[in-house]
Amino acid sequence: MDTQFEPFEPKKQNRFLVNFKNIDIPSFVVNKATRPIIVNGGWGNMLFEMWDPIVPSTTKVLYDFYNPSNSLEDLSRLLSLEMTMLDPTGYEVEKWEIQGKILEIDFGILDWSSDLPTEIKVVMSVKDCKLVG
């Protein structure tokens, strides 16, 4: 019987970065994200939850990117991003390249009885997704 110990280090939910390629949202504002989802042989929608700092304003950046008064060509622009999972030392252990279209932006709830940070939720339909690392 083989009694050698095999090291096991699970990937952790809190070790990730989301780097947007064509929109100026810093990775530190993304506090939650779903990993890619396969549904019936295609890609499912992804959800991103972001804090909304005063500067840089995530609301302003998203509004400018997806302003309903923009031309139809602008509204069809794809959001391009990389999602990276990290090990305990910050080394990349998984990397996805993802492109998709924003379906919904929820600019969040305001509440006089709460001092929690405001959050924005973005739903994106995935058009292309590759596991590259």
C-alpha positions in Angstrom: 0.0 0.0 0.0 1.3 3.4 -1.0 1.3 5.8 1.9 3.0 8.8 0.3 1.3 12.1 1.0 0.2 14.0 -2.0 0.0 17.8 -1.3 -3.3 19.4 -1.9 -3.9 23.1 -2.2 -7.5 24.0 -3.4 -8.1 27.1 -5.4 -9.7 29.7 -3.1 -12.7 32.0 -3.9 -10.9 35.1 -2.6 -7.7 34.7 -4.8 -8.7 36.2 -8.1 -8.3 39.2 -10.3 -10.5 40.5 -13.1 -8.7 42.8 -15.5 -10.9 44.6 -18.0 -9.1 45.2 -21.3 -11.3 47.9 -23.0 -12.9 49.7 -20.1 -11.2 51.6 -17.3 -12.3 49.6 -14.2 -9.5 48.8 -11.8 -9.3 45.2 -10.7 -9.6 46.1 -7.0 -13.2 47.2 -7.4 -14.4 43.7 -8.5 -15.4 42.0 -5.2 -17.3 39.1 -6.6 -17.5 37.3 -10.0 -18.8 34.1 -11.3 -16.4 31.9 -13.2 -17.4 30.9 -16.7 -20.5 28.6 -16.9 -21.3 26.0 -19.6 -25.0 25.6 -20.3 -26.3 23.2 -22.9 -23.1 23.3 -24.8 -22.7 27.1 -24.8 -21.6 29.8 -22.5 -23.9 31.0 -19.8 -24.1 34.6 -18.4 -21.6 35.8 -15.9 -22.2 38.2 -13.0 -19.7 40.7 -11.6 -20.3 42.6 -8.4 -18.2 45.8 -8.0 -17.7 48.4 -5.3 -18.3 52.0 -6.5 -15.6 54.2 -5.1 -15.9 58.0 -5.3 -12.7 58.0 -7.5 -12.6 56.3 -9.9 -16.3 56.1 -10.1 -17.4 52.7 -11.4 -20.8 54.2 -12.1 -19.4 56.8 -14.4 -17.1 54.4 -16.3 -19.9 51.9 -16.9 -22.4 54.6 -17.8 -20.0 56.0 -20.4 -19.3 52.6 -21.8 -22.9 51.6 -22.1 -24.9 54.8 -22.4 -28.3 54.2 -24.1 -27.9 57.4 -26.1 -24.8 56.0 -27.8 -25.0 54.8 -31.3 -26.2 51.3 -32.0 -22.6 50.4 -33.1 -21.3 51.5 -29.6 -24.0 49.5 -27.9 -22.9 46.3 -29.6 -19.3 46.6 -28.3 -18.0 43.6 -26.5 -16.5 43.8 -23.0 -13.1 42.2 -23.0 -11.5 40.9 -19.8 -9.1 38.4 -18.2 -10.1 36.5 -15.1 -7.1 35.0 -13.2 -7.1 32.7 -10.2 -4.0 32.9 -7.9 -2.1 30.7 -5.5 -1.2 31.8 -2.0 1.9 33.6 -3.3 0.1 35.5 -6.1 1.2 33.2 -8.9 -1.4 32.6 -11.7 -2.8 29.1 -11.6 -5.8 29.6 -14.0 -6.5 32.3 -16.6 -9.5 32.9 -18.8 -9.8 35.3 -21.7 -13.5 36.3 -22.0 -15.5 38.6 -24.3 -19.1 39.3 -23.9 -21.9 41.9 -24.1 -23.3 43.7 -21.2 -27.0 42.7 -20.7 -27.7 44.5 -17.4 -26.2 47.0 -15.1 -27.8 47.4 -11.6 -26.4 50.6 -10.0 -27.4 49.3 -6.6 -29.5 50.2 -3.6 -29.3 53.3 -1.4 -30.3 53.0 2.2 -30.3 55.6 4.9 -30.0 53.0 7.6 -26.8 51.4 6.2 -23.2 52.4 6.0 -22.2 49.6 3.7 -20.3 50.5 0.5 -22.5 50.8 -2.6 -22.2 48.0 -5.1 -22.9 47.6 -8.8 -24.0 44.4 -10.4 -23.2 43.7 -14.1 -24.6 40.7 -16.0 -22.7 39.8 -19.2 -23.6 37.3 -21.9 -20.4 35.5 -22.9 -19.7 35.5 -26.6 -16.2 33.9 -26.5 -14.3 32.3 -23.6 -10.9 30.5 -23.6 -9.0 28.9 -20.8 -5.4 30.0 -21.6 -3.6 29.1 -18.5 
